[in-house]
Amino acid sequence: MSSRWNKNMVYGFITIIIITSIFGVYLFVALGNSLSNYDQPFYLAIDSTTFNPTAAQVSTSTGLETSLTLNATSILPGQWISLTISESNSMKTTNNVSASNSWPIQYLSLGACSENYPVGIGIFEGYYTLANVTSISEAQMVHFIHPGTYSCPEIFHIDSYVFQPSGNLVNYSNLCTGPGSPGCLIPMTGTIQLNGSWSGGDQFGKGAIDNILNPGIYTVVGADEWGQIVLLHFAVTNVKVVSVTGPISPYNPAGPVIGITLMNVAEMPIISLNTSLRLESQLSLAISYSFIFSVSASNPLLPGQSVKDIQTLIGGGFDSSQSYHLIIAGTFENGMEFSYIQPVQIIPPG
């Protein structure tokens, strides 16, 4: 059954300040004479880091749609993630597009022996947007192709791509035409699967190491050779959300009591850990509540261990059928900091 708590808000003067952070842009709202004097930070419920699993963009110049899909937007270290790109003709008629080689970003690929494809994928460590994605360097790249020497088919010079109506089937002009050629249609799509980044190894790949992805945010770039870009993001989380439970006893008339349990799934102790639970309302406002866990340098959260914190959400309200944003932040024993957002539901106990 859905649990719903309500709260009366008195709105006064609203000042909006734009704050930029690692997660993007938040719109901070200072409410004068509001919340019956509850001293809690408020934000507009607009979050540019709510990761979507799909993205698509149609080019007005070529009529081609570049789409990108992820099978997950959050994984644990060592888990696999699948990324698929597709290039389709958005028109209902045959679309003959001349080859361009105007790649907006280098280092893109669909794996070994994919040079004849006019689309590619790149995975880069960090959070990038369309405003700065072209500044990405190779140092940020995740190497999903095993190092080594590959025996690939002959690479042909291609003058144009003939896309069939309303789909991703393509006739490579130089490969599928000519005297005696029956023609061929190739689906312009490709999928990459990875759970780490390759490094080292000789020219034959001997000694290469598959490194687990570092915890953090990653940007997936899908692009075509005509300059079109689509972006998606995923997070490698070093802290697993075991449960977000509420309302739990003892019941408090000031607001629901919520318990959050987290687990360290990294390979290193965590010496500080806190979360911020953002409760969006139907008015597109969100109040943020802090949970600070009993974790310190003298009491670290070791790999595989769990920790719980319970807080009363003063004046708060939630719907157990709705997803909310949990911002998780902390510090590893070596001083490396982490921070990311995880969508969660507040589940009633029992």
Number of C-alpha atoms within 10 A of each C-alpha: 8 11 15 13 12 12 13 9 11 12 12 12 11 13 11 14 12 10 10 10 8 12 16 13 14 19 17 17 18 17 16 13 14 16 17 12 9 10 9 14 15 19 21 17 20 14 15 11 19 15 17 15 16 19 15 17 16 18 15 9 9 16 16 24 22 25 21 26 21 22 13 17 20 23 18 20 20 15 13 13 18 13 23 19 26 22 28 23 26 22 16 10 11 15 20 18 18 14 15 14 11 13 18 15 22 15 15 19 22 22 17 15 14 15 17 13 16 22 26 28 26 22 24 21 21 17 20 22 14 11 7 9 17 13 10 16 12 11 8 13 18 22 20 21 16 20 20 13 11 12 7 10 10 9 10 11 12 16 13 16 18 17 27 20 16 16 19 21 20 24 21 23 20 13 14 16 13 10 6 7 9 8 12 13 14 12 14 18 20 19 16 18 15 19 18 20 18 20 17 13 14 11 12 12 16 12 12 16 15 16 14 16 22 18 20 18 24 24 22 23 23 29 28 26 17 20 14 21 25 22 24 24 26 26 26 20 25 26 24 18 18 13 16 22 19 23 24 17 10 9 12 13 10 12 18 23 20 21 19 20 16 22 19 20 18 20 12 16 22 26 20 21 24 18 22 17 23 22 25 24 16 8 8 11 16 22 20 20 19 17 19 14 18 15 19 15 13 7 12 18 25 18 16 14 12 16 15 16 17 17 15 21 22 18 19 21 18 22 19 19 13 14 16 20 22 22 18 22 16 19 19 20 16 10 11 9 15 17 20 24 23 20 16 16 18 22 21 15 12 6
